[in-house]
Amino acid sequence: QVQFVESGGGLVQPGGSLRLSCAASGFTFSNYAMSWYRQAPGKERELVARINFVGGGTYYADSVKGRFTISRENTKNTLYLQMNSLKPEDTAVYYCKAVGFGSWGQGTQVTVSS
């Protein structure tokens, strides 16, 4: 079945960086656009970034544009999110998802705090 395993989260100070990874399985990863979402406490899950299946086209939410970079390595069935200049408002559980599938992983917690 379709599975996503997110990793790389943690506690970081404001201005710091983290790189999230998402290992995907159960489908032909290279054929699907992929997305990162996040959900902060008490808020709805929101789209953070998206990358098309060949990696040439990307979308970013205004709140992360210029600070986050989404990328993928199709030979490893892995999606990445490089997060720089982190802010306290980036604190959330981050999830990856394939466009067209309803499955979600367990997410990885990112906490930005001094």
C-alpha positions, 0 to 999 in steps of 0.5 A, spaced: 500 500 500 501 507 499 506 509 505 510 515 507 515 516 512 517 523 514 523 524 518 528 530 520 524 534 524 526 537 531 527 543 535 531 549 532 532 556 534 529 561 530 533 563 524 536 556 524 535 550 518 532 543 518 531 538 512 525 534 512 525 527 508 519 523 506 520 516 504 515 513 499 513 506 497 507 502 494 506 506 488 511 509 482 514 515 485 516 518 479 510 519 476 506 523 481 507 530 483 508 531 491 507 536 496 509 538 503 503 540 508 503 542 515 498 543 521 500 547 527 496 546 533 489 548 533 489 550 525 487 546 519 492 543 515 495 547 509 499 546 503 506 548 504 510 546 497 509 542 491 513 539 486 511 536 479 513 529 477 519 531 473 522 536 479 522 542 474 516 546 476 514 548 484 509 552 488 510 555 495 506 558 499 507 565 500 509 564 508 515 560 506 517 563 499 524 564 499 526 560 505 524 553 503 526 549 497 522 542 495 526 537 491 525 530 490 530 524 488 526 519 484 531 514 484 531 513 491 523 515 492 524 520 496 522 527 497 525 533 501 524 540 504 530 544 506 527 549 511 532 555 512 531 562 516 526 558 520 520 562 524 516 560 530 510 560 526 513 555 522 512 550 528 507 544 526 507 537 524 509 536 517 507 531 512 508 529 505 503 527 500 502 524 493 497 528 489 492 524 487 492 519 493 489 520 500 494 517 504 498 520 509 504 519 513 505 520 521 508 526 520 514 529 523 514 535 528 518 541 527 518 546 533 522 553 532 523 556 539 529 559 543 
